[in-house]
Amino acid sequence: MTRIKAGVLGATGYTGAETVRLLAAHPDVDLAFATARTDAGRSLRDLHPGAPDVPLRRLEDIELAAVDVLFLCLPHGAAQEATRQGLEAGCVVIDLSADHRLHDPAAYERWYGAPHGSPDLLGEAVYGLTEWRRDRIRAARLIGNPGCYPTSILLALAPLLGAGRLRDTTIIADSKSGASGAGRTASVPLLFSEVNENLRPYNVGHVHRHVAEIEQELEALGGAKGVVFSPHLVPITRGIVSTIYIQPYPPSDIRTIYETAYSSEPFVEVLPEGQTATIAHTVRSNRCAISLHEVAERDTLIVVSTIDNLLKGAAGQAVQNMNVRFGLDERAGL
Ligand SMILES: NC(=O)c1ccc[n+]([C@@H]2O[C@H](COP(=O)([O-])OP(=O)(O)OC[C@H]3O[C@@H](n4cnc5c(N)ncnc54)[C@H](OP(=O)(O)O)[C@@H]3O)[C@@H](O)[C@H]2O)c1
């Protein structure tokens, strides 16, 4: 099989370093370049001691046309110009930022506070929730890799959405994330002494930017009234747990619906009855663990879903999408 040539922009950040780590060990990929701005000229290992010894190069010094696939591990906004350049150079672009997740330019402007620089691309970009978008990913030029919280929530709800069971229910998602979810840029709320021994709700209710892509995809996957979403910062480095309350309880055979939907999925596990998904089930893996809890006497279903925010919530799903796009074994390198 032909080897895939890959490049990573923004390699010094948390998702960038994870993407480089996965690609450098991938059996079918040659990593052609990894870029940085101020740290160009150094090795990624100088910044992340566990990372492979990969030289960091300046964007100006690389040739985008030299790669088949370009991973963008940049802040939203910064990924737009890089996407255009990558597509013009003939690359498949996998954007880990939020720049190509929303399909409606007006929604992008409302949630991200600035107009999108390439609104024409928003209609074309495929939302890369791998398990539910394989056919479109196989033909995509541009993949908007899902956000970390949305991945945990959408994988947990998609089987019921697909079965048409959530159109009239209230969905409340209470999610908790480790501090790496906020990226590597220094800020006071992320200091050890602010995070340690604390648990901080933030953007409570309907204000976190991820609400936009969650609601877009709830609709696309089968329809729902919307979501109330409250994220929390917890004193761990990586991992997300989403506890999702569904009322009223959608009738009958819930476990069969989930087990059927995910029985042949390599990265999604529906836990047996009586078990509860925890961070430990999925941390440092590309897996999503789901547990189901029926509260019949209160007409409520609780779905608990966990992922590693940097893997299934970012770099792992991005590599999984590359595998699907290029016809590789979906599990390769993961
Ligand atoms: N962290 C997560 O769990 C997670 C999960 C899913 C998606 N994401 C998304 O993935 C993207 C990267 O996240 P992250 O957590 O890896 O962030 P990060 O740790 O802050 O890293 C972002 C990297 O982008 C580079 N960069 C910053 N501003 C830039 C600019 N204007 N132009 C070019 N490069 C710039 C920086 O590297 P240099 O300064 O070396 O150039 C920085 O290391 C974000 O859009 C984020 O929302 C993050």
The ligand as an ORCA input file, in Angstrom:
! r2SCAN-3c Opt
* xyz 0 1
  N      -6.971     20.728     24.082
  C      -7.993     19.952     23.752
  O      -8.419     19.069     24.503
  C      -8.643     20.141     22.397
  C      -9.568     19.185     21.991
  C     -10.187     19.312     20.738
  C      -9.875     20.398     19.936
  N      -8.993     21.326     20.373
  C      -8.700     22.455     19.470
  O      -7.450     22.187     18.840
  C      -6.760     23.414     18.605
  C      -5.405     23.343     19.305
  O      -5.659     23.143     20.687
  P      -4.509     22.921     21.743
  O      -5.159     22.555     23.000
  O      -3.470     22.052     21.160
  O      -3.944     24.410     21.855
  P      -2.522     24.892     22.386
  O      -1.957     23.883     23.314
  O      -2.719     26.276     22.868
  O      -1.637     24.918     21.060
  C      -1.956     25.687     19.913
  C      -0.681     25.870     19.125
  O      -0.973     26.686     17.975
  C       0.122     27.563     17.727
  N      -0.441     28.895     17.483
  C      -1.043     29.709     18.362
  N      -1.489     30.823     17.759
  C      -1.134     30.704     16.469
  C      -1.312     31.527     15.326
  N      -1.936     32.704     15.416
  N      -0.819     31.102     14.158
  C      -0.183     29.923     14.060
  N       0.022     29.098     15.125
  C      -0.466     29.493     16.305
  C       0.999     27.570     18.969
  O       2.256     27.060     18.633
  P       3.491     28.018     18.336
  O       3.374     29.185     19.239
  O       4.664     27.153     18.558
  O       3.349     28.369     16.897
  C       0.341     26.631     19.952
  O       1.252     25.748     20.508
  C      -7.627     24.526     19.181
  O      -8.355     25.116     18.139
  C      -8.543     23.802     20.157
  O      -9.787     24.433     20.320
  C      -8.351     21.221     21.572
*
